[in-house]
Amino acid sequence: MDHRLYLLFPTVLVLLFLTGCPDGTPSEPGTVTFDDMEARAVDLVNAERKLYQLSQLKVQSDIRTAARLHSQDMAENNYFSHTNMEGLSFSERLENLDTSWKKAGENLAYNNNALDPAEAAVSSWINSPEHHDNLLTEDFTHTGIGVGLSEKGTYFFTQIFIGK
């Protein structure tokens, strides 16, 4: 074997380390972030609404944050409910936000081992009459979708809808 390869390999590793981790976190090809999954879920929901000639839901950051916090809480504390561990319903959690709304709704989903967790969540909502009704409620104008991941690899999705 050529001894130049022994010298080249460590040099390549150092270069990959220095250029591949600019923010101090490992970058893995194909890694999907919660932001990516949340955006994909919103896109899928809006595509479903478009099929019914409904307006697109606008993402509202404080609602998205509330949805993500609920999903992360469910993931960390191993429960699945519209009511959190403190006994607050989604509407009570919404009241803690500095936003006004006339109508609100919430969809929850969880899945394991899905190739596309966002697609699996939205598909479960589409295939459930009650959840699908939420997706297609004309009075809803804004949304926020949040994702949480449990230690066991379960993805939790919360979608909050509001109508102003």
N, C-alpha and C positions, 0 to 999 in steps of 0.2 A: 504494500500500500504506500502511496506517496505521502511523505512526511509533511508536505505543504498542507494537506487536508487537516492534519492535526492542529496546525496553526490557524487555519481558516475557520474551523468550527467554533472555537471560543470567541473569535472576533465577531462572527455572525451573531452569536448569542448575545454578546454585549450590545451590538447595534440594535437587535430586535428589542432587547430590554429597554434601551434608552429611547427608541422611537415609538415603541408599541405601548408604552405606559406613561403618556405625558402628564396625566393627572394623578398618578400614583395608584390607579386601580387597573388590574389586568383587563386588557381588551381582548375579548374572544369573538372570533368571527361568528356571526349569526346570533349573538346575544340580543335578546329582546327585552327592553326595559318596561317597567310599569307604565311609563308615559306612552310608549309605543302601543302597548296592549290597550290602554284606555282610549287612545286616539283611534285605533282600529275598531274597537267596539262602537264608538260614536259613529264612525263612518258606516259600519254595517247597519246600525240602527237607522241612520238617515237614509241609507239605500232602501231599507224596508219602507220607511215613510214615503219615499219618493214613488214607490210602486202604487201607493194609494193617493197620490197627488197631494200629499201633506207637506207643509213647510218644514224645512230643516231645523232641527233643534240646535240652538247655539250653546256652546260650552260656557258655563259660568264658573270661574275659578274657585270661588268660595264653596260652591256646591260640590265641585269636583274634590276639593280638599275634604269636605265632610264625608263624601262617599268613600274616599280612600281611607280615611281614619276608621270608618266603620268596618270596611273590609279587612284592614290590618288588625283591628280589635278582634274580629271573628277568627281570623287566622291564628293570632297569638293566644287566644283563650279557648279555642276549640269549641265554638258554638256556631249556630246558623239560625239567625232570627232577625226580624225587623226591630226588635227591642234589644237594646244593648245591655251589658252586664249591670249598668246602673239603673236599669228599668226605664230608660228613655226610648220612646218610639221614634220613628224617623221624623215625624212632624214636630215632636218636641226637640229633637236634635236640630231641626231647621230653625226653630224659634230662637236658638242660640246664635244664629248667624245674623249679620247686619244686612239682611236682604228682605225685600217685600215680595209676597206671592199671594195669589188668590186661590190657587189649586196646586196640590202636590201629590206625588206618587213615588213609589219606590219598587224596583225590581232587584232581587238577589239571585245569585247563581254561584255554584261551585263546581269544580271539575278536577280530575286527576288524569295525568298521562295523555292529555290532548295535545296533538301536534300544534294546534292553534287555539290556545285557551280562550282568547277573545271570541273567536268564531263559535266555539262550543257553547260559551255563555249566551251569546246572542241567539244562537239556534235554539237553545232551551227556552228562551223567552218567546221566540216566534212560535214554537210548538206548544206553548201553554196559553190557552185562551185568555186567562186573566192577565198574564204578563204581556201578551200581544196587545190586548186592549190598552194597557198603559203605553206601549210603544206608539200606538196609533191614536192616542187622545189628541184631538185637534187643539184643545185649549193649552196643552203644554208647549212652551216656547223655548225653555232653557233646560239644560241638563248638566249633570256631572257624573262621570263614571270613575270609580276607584277600584284598584286591585290590591289584594293582599295575598301573601304566600305563606303557608304554614310550614313548620319544620318538616312535616311529612310530605311536602310537595303538592299540597292542595291549593289551588287558586280560588280565591273568593272574589266575587264581583258584586259591587253595589252600584246601581244606577238610580239617581234621584232626579225626578222631573219636577219642574215648577211651571206654572202659568202665571204671568203677570197681568 
